Amino acid sequence: MTKLKIGAIEDEKPVAFTVKLPARVHRDLIAYAEILTREAGQPVDPTLLIAPMLARFMSTDRVFRKACKQIRTVK
């Protein structure tokens, strides 16, 4: 079994957001959802992967985390 960085999708109240993706990113998103569907054994909507992927990216970006910490201490 492949260990993907994105796992189960949390059921949280969403905020509407419109985004245009490059075709290559869209294809990869569809492929990711297909792989996750096989692993989870239930269908995964590719659009529901965008938020956890962004969250994962931001949570692992050390420079971003450090900058956020600095912003919060200033307020």
MOGI-V320594 format. One record per run of one state. SS is the DSSP state (H for helix, E for strand, C for the rest). FROM is the first residue (numbers start at 1). LEN is the number of residues. If there is no record, write none. Layout:
<<SS/FROM/LEN> <SS/FROM/LEN>>
This chain:
<<C/1/22> <H/23/18> <C/41/5> <H/46/14> <C/60/2> <H/62/13> <C/75/1>>
